[in-house]
Amino acid sequence: METVTTQVDLSSPRLVILGGGPGGYEAAMVAAHLGAQVTLVEEAGAGGSAVLTDVVPSKTLIATADSVRRVIGSSELGVRMADSAQQGGRVDLGFVNERLMNLATAQSEDIQAGLERAGVTFVHGRGELLSSTSVRVATATGTTELETDYVLLAVGAHPRELPTAVPDGERIFTWKQLYKMRELPEHLIVVGSGVTGAEFASAYNQLGSRVTLVSSRDRVLPGEDQDAAELLEGVFASNGVEVVSRARAEAAVNTGDGVEVTLGDGRVLHGSHVLVAVGAIPNTENLGLEAAGVRVSESGHIVTDGVSRTTAHNIYAAGDCTGVFALASVAATQGRVAVAHLMGDAVSPLKLHEVASNIFTSPEIATVGVTEAQVLSGKYQADILKMDLTTNPRAKMMNVRAGFVKILSRKGSGTVIGGVVVAPRASELIYPLALAVHKRLHVDDLADTFTVYPSLSGSMAEAARRLHKHL
């Protein structure tokens, strides 16, 4: 085994990053810019799972599904096309999946090129902690030992599997395996009604598959805004998605020409394919965490503080392996916070109540800040204003029939503390509300800001005006 050692330069600390996803590569770029000697170790490729198998491929698939939605809806706007196109056309899933994987690969190559331009040493391999200052890296050509001053763990997570529904990549899938399909599934059964399950159920329904969604809870998206979840269920129902509520999948079997999914009450669902989306498990096994003094929770997630530091003073962690929020934006922020702290730069700890998130269903659901459920529980006191988009002129022009804007303002002061947007491109529309939460803006600040007429964002200003308190 080769051992690599270098003279320690306190003005140029050595940083080894395990994991090349958003938490890892964002941190690497910032650390290199601040003068650190950075080595990034990643087994799959630059960008990690987020780019290669998760976020980039899934959102590209969803973008294709959204284009189908717009084509189908165009007939109601007076657009006349050939019969096949008017009915949504034929989706070439083989082409779609090839395109999205090519995009993922290209994005990964772009990230690696950017890292190398910044002076980051990129190593294809798998790292393991030997101690808090020593990392063993296994590559295709052998094993190398790196001595370091700091370590950032950004090792991500992988899909949770059911022992009675072992994925085969043929008819039983995890979300990483779906892109192997060459033909659109005739009837896709989605097990799991969280964000991942809801997004894929929405996408394949738009692409033309029959979809059945199995939820162990009483509704889809049980952890999200209730109004948004109920609206999405209504859209699902109108689009033909069958939601089987309060049902737990016990097993899934590939029958050769389809699948059988057995529920806890004995019912058996028959479909052509099944997606098992029942959560994720952090990739923290066999990393040498105990030897390095890094504590993990009962769920296997790495325990961190407000500056992304673990229980080992020189080891930090970011991303899905920490169990904070499974969002690329949060992982990237955790990585940047870690680097700022270890480099002695100005640090602004991660503020979870300011995190904006989006669910890429159709319509999209975007949220930020305090939730209505937290207000109803008594944790916060707020005024809440919900405004349906059915009254918005731009929504009418676009044939948007379902959606709303919701603003939560602190009772008494009128400070914006939360918001929800359910609409096409809600991921873009949530930004002004996220900015308002971050900067503690007053509802009058939103109300007095000019909006374009007509625009969907006009409903935000209108909702803010209705929250104004007469002085």
C-alpha positions in Angstrom: 0.0 0.0 0.0 1.3 3.4 -1.0 1.3 6.1 1.6 1.0 9.7 0.5 2.2 12.4 3.0 2.8 16.1 2.5 4.3 18.8 4.7 1.5 20.5 6.6 1.0 24.1 5.6 -1.3 25.8 8.1 -2.2 28.5 5.5 -3.1 25.8 3.0 -4.8 23.0 4.9 -5.4 19.6 3.4 -9.0 18.6 2.9 -10.2 15.2 1.8 -13.9 15.0 0.7 -15.6 11.6 0.4 -18.5 11.9 -2.0 -18.9 14.0 -5.1 -22.5 15.0 -4.9 -23.7 18.5 -4.3 -22.5 18.5 -0.7 -19.0 17.4 -1.8 -18.4 19.2 -5.1 -19.8 22.5 -3.9 -17.5 22.3 -0.8 -14.6 21.4 -2.9 -15.0 24.4 -5.2 -15.3 26.8 -2.2 -12.4 25.2 -0.3 -10.1 25.4 -3.4 -11.0 29.0 -3.9 -10.1 29.7 -0.3 -6.7 28.1 -0.7 -7.1 24.6 0.6 -5.4 21.5 -0.9 -8.5 19.5 -1.9 -8.8 15.9 -2.8 -12.3 14.7 -3.7 -13.0 10.9 -3.7 -16.1 9.7 -5.6 -16.9 6.2 -6.7 -19.6 6.8 -9.3 -18.5 10.1 -10.9 -18.6 13.8 -10.4 -22.0 14.9 -9.2 -22.6 11.6 -7.4 -26.0 10.0 -7.3 -27.7 13.4 -7.4 -26.5 14.0 -10.9 -26.0 10.5 -12.3 -29.0 8.5 -11.0 -31.3 10.7 -8.9 -32.1 14.4 -9.3 -30.9 15.2 -12.9 -32.5 12.1 -14.5 -35.7 12.3 -12.6 -36.3 16.0 -13.2 -35.4 15.5 -16.9 -38.1 12.7 -17.1 -40.5 15.0 -15.3 -39.8 17.8 -17.8 -40.7 15.4 -20.6 -43.9 14.5 -18.9 -44.7 18.2 -18.5 -44.3 18.7 -22.2 -46.9 15.9 -22.8 -49.2 17.7 -20.4 -48.9 20.9 -22.3 -49.5 19.2 -25.7 -52.6 17.5 -24.4 -54.0 20.7 -22.9 -53.3 22.7 -26.0 -56.4 21.5 -27.7 -58.4 23.4 -25.1 -56.6 26.6 -26.1 -57.7 26.2 -29.7 -54.6 24.4 -31.0 -55.5 21.8 -33.6 -53.1 19.0 -34.4 -53.1 15.5 -35.9 -55.2 13.0 -33.9 -52.2 11.2 -32.5 -50.6 14.4 -31.2 -53.9 15.7 -29.9 -54.2 12.6 -27.8 -50.8 13.2 -26.4 -48.7 11.4 -29.1 -46.6 8.4 -28.5 -43.9 8.6 -25.9 -40.6 6.9 -26.9 -39.4 6.0 -23.5 -36.2 4.4 -24.8 -35.3 7.8 -26.4 -36.4 9.7 -23.3 -34.3 7.5 -21.0 -31.3 7.6 -23.3 -31.5 11.4 -23.5 -31.8 11.9 -19.7 -28.8 9.6 -19.0 -26.7 11.4 -21.6 -27.6 14.7 -19.9 -26.6 13.3 -16.6 -23.3 12.1 -17.9 -22.6 15.5 -19.6 -23.5 17.3 -16.4 -21.1 15.0 -14.5 -18.3 15.7 -17.0 -18.9 19.5 -16.7 -18.7 19.3 -12.9 -15.4 17.3 -13.0 -13.9 19.8 -15.5 -14.9 22.7 -13.2 -13.3 21.0 -10.2 -10.1 20.3 -12.0 -10.0 23.9 -13.3 -10.3 25.0 -9.7 -7.3 22.9 -8.7 -9.2 20.0 -7.0 -7.7 16.6 -7.2 -10.4 14.2 -8.3 -10.0 10.5 -7.5 -12.4 7.8 -8.8 -12.6 5.4 -5.9 -14.1 4.7 -2.5 -12.7 6.2 0.7 -12.6 4.8 4.2 -11.5 6.5 7.4 -8.5 4.9 9.2 -8.5 7.7 11.7 -9.5 11.3 12.0 -6.5 12.3 9.9 -6.0 9.3 7.6 -8.1 8.1 4.7 -7.7 4.9 2.7 -8.9 5.1 -0.9 -9.5 2.0 -3.0 -9.3 2.7 -6.8 -9.3 0.5 -9.9 -5.6 0.4 -9.8 -4.9 -0.2 -6.1 -5.1 1.3 -2.7 -3.7 4.7 -1.5 -3.6 6.3 1.9 -4.1 10.0 2.2 -3.0 12.0 5.3 -5.2 15.1 5.8 -6.0 17.9 8.2 -9.8 17.8 7.6 -12.4 15.4 6.2 -15.8 16.2 4.8 -18.2 13.2 4.5 -20.8 13.7 1.8 -21.5 10.0 1.0 -25.2 10.3 0.4 -27.8 7.6 0.7 -29.3 4.7 -1.3 -32.9 3.5 -1.8 -34.4 1.4 1.0 -35.4 -2.1 -0.3 -38.0 -4.5 1.0 -36.7 -8.0 1.5 -40.0 -9.3 0.1 -39.8 -7.0 -3.0 -36.2 -7.4 -4.2 -35.6 -5.1 -7.1 -34.6 -6.9 -10.3 -34.3 -4.0 -12.7 -36.7 -5.7 -15.0 -40.2 -5.3 -13.4 -39.4 -4.4 -9.8 -37.5 -1.2 -9.5 -35.9 1.3 -7.2 -35.9 4.9 -8.4 -32.3 4.4 -9.6 -33.3 1.6 -12.0 -36.3 3.0 -13.7 -34.2 4.4 -16.5 -33.5 0.9 -17.8 -37.0 0.7 -19.3 -37.3 0.9 -23.0 -41.1 0.8 -23.2 -43.6 2.8 -21.3 -45.1 0.6 -18.5 -48.7 -0.3 -19.2 -49.6 -0.2 -15.5 -47.1 1.1 -13.0 -47.7 0.4 -9.3 -45.9 2.9 -7.1 -45.3 1.8 -3.5 -44.8 4.9 -1.3 -46.6 8.2 -1.3 -43.8 10.5 -0.2 -42.1 13.0 -2.5 -40.4 10.4 -4.7 -43.4 8.2 -5.1 -45.7 11.2 -5.8 -43.3 12.6 -8.4 -42.9 9.4 -10.4 -46.7 8.7 -10.1 -47.4 12.1 -11.6 -44.7 11.8 -14.3 -45.7 8.4 -15.6 -49.4 9.3 -15.5 -48.6 12.3 -17.7 -46.5 10.1 -20.0 -49.4 7.8 -20.6 -49.1 4.9 -18.1 -51.9 3.7 -15.9 -50.7 4.4 -12.4 -51.7 3.0 -9.0 -50.2 4.7 -5.9 -50.0 2.7 -2.6 -50.0 4.9 0.5 -49.6 3.6 4.0 -51.1 6.9 5.3 -54.5 8.4 4.8 -53.3 10.7 2.0 -50.5 11.4 -0.5 -47.6 13.5 0.8 -48.5 13.1 4.5 -45.7 15.4 5.6 -46.6 18.3 3.4 -49.0 21.2 3.4 -52.5 19.6 3.8 -54.2 21.9 1.3 -51.5 21.2 -1.3 -51.6 17.4 -0.7 -55.4 17.4 -1.0 -55.3 19.5 -4.2 -52.7 17.0 -5.7 -54.9 14.1 -4.8 -57.8 15.8 -6.6 -55.6 16.3 -9.7 -54.5 12.6 -9.5 -58.1 11.5 -9.3 -59.1 13.6 -12.3 -56.1 12.3 -14.3 -57.0 8.7 -13.5 -54.3 7.9 -10.9 -55.7 5.4 -8.4 -54.6 6.1 -4.8 -54.8 3.1 -2.5 -54.7 4.7 1.0 -54.0 3.2 4.4 -52.4 0.2 2.8 -49.0 -1.2 3.3 -47.3 -3.3 0.6 -46.0 -6.6 2.0 -44.4 -8.1 -1.1 -43.9 -7.7 -4.8 -43.3 -10.6 -7.2 -42.3 -10.6 -10.8 -44.6 -13.0 -12.5 -42.8 -13.0 -15.9 -45.4 -10.9 -17.7 -46.2 -8.5 -14.9 -46.1 -8.0 -11.1 -48.2 -8.9 -8.2 -48.1 -6.6 -5.2 -49.6 -8.1 -2.0 -51.0 -5.6 0.6 -51.1 -6.1 4.3 -54.9 -6.8 4.3 -54.4 -9.6 1.8 -55.4 -7.7 -1.4 -53.3 -8.3 -4.4 -52.7 -5.6 -7.0 -51.8 -6.6 -10.5 -49.6 -4.4 -12.8 -46.9 -4.5 -15.4 -44.2 -2.9 -13.3 -43.7 -1.7 -9.7 -41.6 1.1 -8.3 -40.7 0.7 -4.6 -40.1 4.2 -3.1 -40.1 3.7 0.7 -37.3 5.9 1.8 -33.5 5.9 1.8 -30.7 4.6 3.9 -27.5 6.6 4.6 -24.3 5.3 3.1 -22.5 5.2 6.4 -21.6 1.5 6.8 -18.0 0.4 6.4 -16.7 4.0 6.5 -14.5 3.6 9.6 -16.6 6.2 11.4 -16.2 4.6 14.8 -12.4 4.5 14.5 -12.4 8.2 13.7 -14.7 9.2 16.6 -17.7 10.0 14.4 -21.0 9.3 16.1 -24.1 8.2 14.1 -27.8 8.1 15.1 -29.9 5.0 15.5 -31.0 5.5 11.9 -27.3 5.4 10.8 -27.2 9.1 10.0 -24.1 11.1 10.9 -24.7 13.5 13.8 -23.7 17.1 13.0 -23.9 20.5 14.7 -24.9 23.9 13.3 -21.7 24.2 11.3 -21.8 20.7 9.8 -19.1 19.4 12.2 -19.3 15.8 13.6 -18.3 14.6 17.0 -14.7 14.5 15.6 -13.4 18.0 15.7 -11.8 18.0 12.3 -14.4 15.9 10.4 -17.5 17.4 8.9 -20.5 15.9 7.1 -23.1 17.2 4.5 -26.0 15.9 2.6 -28.3 12.9 2.8 -26.0 11.0 5.1 -26.8 13.6 7.9 -30.5 13.1 7.7 -31.2 16.8 7.8 -33.2 17.5 4.6 -32.8 15.2 1.5 -32.3 18.2 -0.8 -29.4 19.0 -3.1 -29.6 22.6 -2.1 -29.3 21.7 1.6 -26.4 19.4 1.0 -24.6 22.1 -0.9 -25.2 24.6 1.8 -24.0 22.2 4.5 -20.8 21.7 2.5 -20.2 25.4 2.1 -20.8 26.0 5.8 -18.4 23.2 6.7 -15.7 24.7 4.5 -16.2 28.2 5.9 -15.9 26.9 9.4 -12.8 24.8 8.9 -11.1 27.6 6.9 -11.9 30.2 9.5 -14.1 32.2 7.1 -17.3 34.0 8.1 -19.9 31.3 8.9 -23.6 31.6 8.7 -25.0 28.3 10.1 -27.7 26.5 8.2 -31.2 27.8 9.1 -33.6 25.0 8.3 -36.7 27.3 8.6 -35.4 29.2 5.6 -35.1 26.2 3.3 -37.2 26.4 0.2 -38.2 23.0 -1.3 -40.2 21.8 -4.2 -42.1 18.7 -5.2 -42.0 18.2 -9.0 -45.4 16.8 -9.4 -47.9 18.4 -11.8 -48.7 20.9 -10.5 -45.5 21.5 -8.6 -45.7 22.2 -4.8 -43.1 24.6 -3.3 -42.8 25.5 0.3 -40.6 27.7 2.6 -40.5 28.5 6.3 -43.2 27.9 8.9 -46.0 25.6 8.0 -49.7 25.9 8.7 -49.5 22.7 10.7 -47.0 24.3 13.0 -49.3 27.3 13.4 -52.3 25.0 14.2 -50.2 23.1 16.8 -49.5 26.4 18.6 -45.8 26.5 17.9 -46.2 29.7 16.0 -48.8 32.4 15.9 -49.6 33.7 12.4 -52.2 35.0 10.0 -52.7 32.8 7.0 -54.0 33.9 3.6 -54.6 31.4 0.8 -55.5 32.6 -2.6 -56.6 30.3 -5.4 -55.1 30.8 -8.8 -58.4 30.2 -10.4 -59.0 34.0 -10.1 -55.6 34.9 -11.6 -55.9 36.2 -15.2 -52.6 34.7 -16.3 -53.6 31.3 -14.9 -56.8 31.5 -17.0 -54.9 32.4 -20.1 -52.6 29.3 -19.5 -55.6 27.1 -18.7 -54.3 26.5 -15.2 -57.2 25.1 -13.2 -55.6 24.0 -10.0 -53.2 25.9 -7.7 -52.9 28.5 -5.0 -50.6 30.9 -3.2 -50.5 30.8 0.6 -48.6 33.3 2.8 -48.1 33.1 6.5 -47.3 36.3 8.4 -46.4 36.6 12.0 -49.4 37.8 14.0 -48.9 41.3 15.2 -45.8 42.3 13.3 -46.8 41.2 9.8 -43.4 39.6 9.0 -43.5 36.9 6.4 -42.6 33.6 8.0 -43.8 31.0 5.5 -45.3 30.3 2.2 -46.7 27.7 -0.2 -47.1 27.9 -3.9 -48.9 25.2 -5.9 -48.7 25.9 -9.6 -46.8 25.1 -12.8 -43.1 26.1 -12.2 -43.8 26.7 -8.5 -40.1 26.0 -8.0 -39.4 29.3 -9.7 -42.3 31.2 -8.1 -41.3 30.4 -4.5 -38.2 32.5 -4.6 -39.8 35.9 -3.6 -41.4 34.2 -0.6 -38.1 32.5 0.3 -36.4 35.9 0.0 -39.1 37.4 2.2 -38.6 34.8 4.9 -34.8 35.1 4.7 -34.8 38.9 5.0 -37.7 39.0 7.4 -39.7 41.2 5.0 -43.1 42.6 6.0 -46.2 41.6 4.0 -46.4 45.3 2.9 -42.9 44.9 1.3 -44.4 42.2 -1.0 -47.6 44.1 -1.5 -45.8 47.3 -2.5 -43.4 45.6 -5.0 -44.4 46.0 -8.6 -45.5 42.8 -10.3 -46.0 42.2 -14.0 -49.6 42.1 -15.2 -50.7 39.5 -16.0 -48.5 37.1 -14.0 -48.9 34.2 -11.6 -46.7 36.2 -9.2 -49.4 38.8 -9.1 -51.3 36.6 -6.8 -48.5 36.8 -4.2 -48.8 40.6 -4.1 -52.6 40.3 -3.9 -52.3 37.8 -1.0 -49.9 40.1 0.8 -52.2 43.1 0.3 -55.0 41.1 2.0 -52.7 40.5 5.0 -52.1 44.2 5.4 -53.2 45.6 8.8 -54.7 49.1 9.0 -52.5 51.3 11.1 
